[in-house]
Amino acid sequence: MSTYKDLQVLSDAAYYDRCNYVNYNVDNVLKETDKIKDGIYHAKAGNMDVPLFKVLLTNQCNNDCAYCTNCMNHKYQRARLSPEALARIYMKYYENGTVEGLFLSSGIIKDADSTMEEMIEAVSLLRNKYSYKGYVHLKIIPGASKDHIKYAMQLADRVSINIEAATRDGLSDLSSTKNYDKDILKRLDWIDNLHRRNHNLASSGHTTQIIVGANEETDEDILKQVYHLTQKYDVLYNYFSNFKPLEGTPLENHEAGDPRRTGRLYQAEYLFTKYNYNKDDIILDDNGNLELTNDPKYTIALQHMEDYPIDVNTAKYKELIRVPGIGLKSARRITHLQKENKKITSLKQLQQLGANIKKCKIFVKVGGSYQSTLI
């Protein structure tokens, strides 16, 4: 197979690994048109569109992950790039201004350390032979040695190791070749400790990913683990990948996940990381799942109507950010006006400050009045 065809196979196989796509808006679901073409993935960084060269070193794999297109029992076209070929192709794209960063992952070639050695070699060639100083996100292979992880963190701006499931039993349902505690959580602990001791190692932090909908784990299971990962291991982002059955894999007949679910999980996680909520604040149904029709912040507020309405002209910042429809930026703008002794006198004015009036109007008092009922 030609190098170009290898590249297309390996970039297609890398599609399912999240590296920076966070969907807080459940109405803005990742579309099929967002797939990678010729190794280029258009990632979102705030309002910016950043082209990344996103690829696997190989889609050969010794793991049997039931959800994965690269699992060892899946019969489809396999490909592999040498570290030199990958580095050379990337630099061609980079020098032409086609991409602005590299995301490199891989299937398991022989074992975890053999795979990490080739991935490290590819990035080392970029840094040393080609004098590349740009962004690199390097995937850590479960079971890799501490020395390999440290070297990878010296070369990469960001690293990640996917836990794939929120519980030990959940991972056992998906794979018989990975040990949840030894191969994944222990490595995550090493990554965190290395970064804490030297912030120049993977200076942009570390992330992980959970497959949602491939097993029987509830949102409660997932959010409990996400909260733990954020608190204990300082995980920068927990990515949620909505399960889709793939033909030829062990789970090809499993029901696809509801894409709204990952959106709600992102919103709940954001409440932990940005809005000072804790896991006990989250409202779940009798089955331990989030409501799909409303965002978690709105559901929580409805359960605590005794705290509302609040007066936007006197409320503190920590109270404002708990109001559905008032985000971090709009809350800061409101408190800035308070400090200048300027009054908000209408919902329209509140909307101009960035608030979502449709969501917040029953929870706030503006100009001495408020919308007293849901409409």
Backbone hydrogen bonds, N-H to C=O, Kabsch-Sander energy under -0.5 kcal/mol:
donor,donor_aa,acceptor,acceptor_aa,energy
6,D,2,S,-2.4
7,L,3,T,-2.5
8,Q,4,Y,-2.0
9,V,5,K,-2.3
10,L,6,D,-2.6
11,S,7,L,-2.4
12,D,8,Q,-2.2
13,A,9,V,-1.9
14,A,10,L,-0.9
15,Y,12,D,-1.2
16,Y,13,A,-0.5
17,D,14,A,-1.5
18,R,16,Y,-0.8
22,V,20,N,-0.8
23,N,21,Y,-0.5
24,Y,22,V,-0.9
26,V,24,Y,-0.8
28,N,25,N,-2.2
34,D,31,K,-2.1
35,K,32,E,-1.7
37,K,40,I,-1.7
40,I,37,K,-2.1
41,Y,39,G,-0.5
41,Y,52,L,-3.1
43,A,41,Y,-1.3
43,A,50,V,-2.5
45,A,43,A,-0.5
45,A,48,M,-2.3
48,M,45,A,-2.0
50,V,43,A,-2.8
50,V,48,M,-0.6
52,L,41,Y,-3.2
52,L,50,V,-0.5
53,F,101,G,-3.2
54,K,39,G,-2.4
54,K,52,L,-1.0
55,V,53,F,-0.6
55,V,103,F,-2.2
56,L,10,L,-0.6
57,L,105,S,-2.2
59,N,79,A,-1.5
60,Q,79,A,-0.6
66,A,174,L,-3.2
68,C,65,C,-1.4
71,C,68,C,-1.4
72,M,63,N,-2.8
74,H,71,C,-2.0
75,K,73,N,-0.6
76,Y,74,H,-1.1
81,L,57,L,-2.8
86,L,82,S,-2.5
87,A,83,P,-2.4
88,R,84,E,-2.5
89,I,85,A,-2.6
90,Y,86,L,-2.6
91,M,87,A,-2.3
92,K,88,R,-1.6
93,Y,89,I,-2.0
94,Y,90,Y,-2.9
95,E,91,M,-2.8
96,N,92,K,-1.3
97,G,94,Y,-1.6
98,T,93,Y,-2.5
99,V,93,Y,-0.8
100,E,51,P,-3.4
101,G,51,P,-0.6
102,L,135,Y,-2.1
103,F,53,F,-2.7
104,L,137,H,-2.7
105,S,55,V,-2.0
105,S,103,F,-0.5
107,G,58,T,-2.6
109,I,107,G,-0.7
110,K,111,D,-0.7
115,T,111,D,-2.1
116,M,112,A,-2.5
117,E,113,D,-2.4
118,E,114,S,-1.5
119,M,115,T,-2.1
120,I,116,M,-2.9
121,E,117,E,-2.2
122,A,118,E,-2.0
123,V,119,M,-1.9
124,S,120,I,-2.9
125,L,121,E,-2.3
126,L,122,A,-1.5
127,R,123,V,-2.5
128,N,124,S,-2.9
129,K,124,S,-0.5
129,K,125,L,-1.0
130,Y,125,L,-2.0
132,Y,126,L,-3.2
135,Y,100,E,-0.7
137,H,102,L,-3.2
138,L,136,V,-0.5
138,L,158,R,-2.5
139,K,104,L,-2.6
140,I,160,S,-3.6
143,G,183,D,-1.7
144,A,141,I,-2.1
149,I,145,S,-2.1
150,K,146,K,-2.5
151,Y,147,D,-2.2
152,A,148,H,-2.5
153,M,149,I,-2.2
154,Q,150,K,-1.4
155,L,151,Y,-1.3
156,A,152,A,-2.2
157,D,136,V,-1.9
158,R,136,V,-1.9
159,V,205,G,-1.4
160,S,138,L,-1.2
161,I,207,T,-1.7
163,I,209,Q,-0.6
164,E,209,Q,-2.7
165,A,163,I,-2.3
171,L,167,T,-1.9
172,S,168,R,-2.2
173,D,169,D,-1.7
174,L,170,G,-0.6
174,L,171,L,-0.9
175,S,171,L,-2.5
180,Y,178,K,-0.6
183,D,179,N,-1.8
184,I,179,N,-1.0
184,I,180,Y,-0.6
185,L,180,Y,-2.5
186,K,181,D,-2.1
188,L,184,I,-2.5
189,D,185,L,-2.1
190,W,186,K,-1.8
191,I,187,R,-2.5
192,D,188,L,-2.4
193,N,189,D,-2.5
194,L,190,W,-2.8
195,H,191,I,-2.3
196,R,192,D,-2.4
197,R,193,N,-2.0
198,N,194,L,-1.7
201,L,198,N,-2.1
202,A,153,M,-2.6
202,A,156,A,-0.7
202,A,200,N,-0.7
203,S,200,N,-0.8
204,S,157,D,-3.3
205,G,202,A,-2.4
207,T,159,V,-1.4
208,T,237,Y,-2.0
210,I,239,Y,-2.8
211,I,164,E,-2.4
212,V,210,I,-0.5
212,V,241,S,-2.7
213,G,211,I,-0.6
220,E,288,G,-2.2
222,I,218,T,-2.1
223,L,219,D,-3.1
224,K,220,E,-2.1
225,Q,221,D,-1.8
226,V,222,I,-2.8
227,Y,223,L,-2.5
228,H,224,K,-1.8
229,L,225,Q,-3.0
230,T,226,V,-2.4
231,Q,227,Y,-2.2
232,K,228,H,-3.1
233,Y,228,H,-0.5
233,Y,229,L,-1.4
234,D,230,T,-0.5
235,V,229,L,-1.4
236,L,206,H,-2.9
237,Y,206,H,-0.5
239,Y,208,T,-3.0
239,Y,237,Y,-0.7
241,S,210,I,-2.7
241,S,239,Y,-0.5
242,N,240,F,-0.6
243,F,212,V,-2.8
249,T,246,L,-2.0
251,L,66,A,-1.4
252,E,249,T,-2.0
254,H,251,L,-1.6
257,G,243,F,-2.5
261,R,258,D,-2.0
262,T,258,D,-0.6
263,G,259,P,-1.1
264,R,260,R,-2.2
265,L,261,R,-2.2
266,Y,262,T,-2.4
267,Q,263,G,-2.0
268,A,264,R,-2.4
269,E,265,L,-2.7
270,Y,266,Y,-2.3
271,L,267,Q,-1.4
272,F,268,A,-1.3
273,T,269,E,-2.4
274,K,270,Y,-2.6
275,Y,270,Y,-0.9
275,Y,271,L,-0.6
277,Y,271,L,-2.4
281,D,278,N,-1.9
282,I,278,N,-0.6
282,I,279,K,-0.7
284,L,282,I,-0.5
285,D,289,N,-2.9
288,G,285,D,-2.1
298,Y,295,D,-0.6
299,T,295,D,-2.0
300,I,296,P,-2.5
301,A,297,K,-2.0
302,L,298,Y,-2.2
303,Q,299,T,-1.2
304,H,301,A,-1.4
305,M,302,L,-0.7
307,D,304,H,-2.0
308,Y,305,M,-1.6
310,I,363,F,-2.1
312,V,310,I,-0.6
312,V,365,K,-1.7
314,T,311,D,-1.6
315,A,311,D,-2.5
319,E,316,K,-0.9
320,L,316,K,-2.5
321,I,317,Y,-2.3
322,R,319,E,-1.0
323,V,320,L,-1.9
326,I,323,V,-2.1
327,G,325,G,-0.6
331,A,327,G,-2.2
332,R,328,L,-1.9
333,R,329,K,-2.1
334,I,330,S,-2.2
335,T,331,A,-2.3
336,H,332,R,-1.9
337,L,333,R,-1.8
338,Q,334,I,-1.9
339,K,335,T,-2.0
340,E,336,H,-1.2
341,N,338,Q,-1.7
342,K,337,L,-2.8
345,T,343,K,-0.6
350,L,346,S,-1.8
351,Q,347,L,-2.5
352,Q,348,K,-1.9
353,L,349,Q,-0.8
353,L,350,L,-0.6
354,G,351,Q,-1.9
355,A,350,L,-1.6
356,N,325,G,-2.8
357,I,355,A,-1.0
359,K,356,N,-0.7
360,C,356,N,-2.4
361,K,357,I,-2.1
363,F,360,C,-2.0
364,V,360,C,-0.7
365,K,310,I,-2.9
366,V,369,S,-2.7
367,G,344,I,-0.7
369,S,366,V,-1.4
371,Q,361,K,-1.2
372,S,370,Y,-0.8
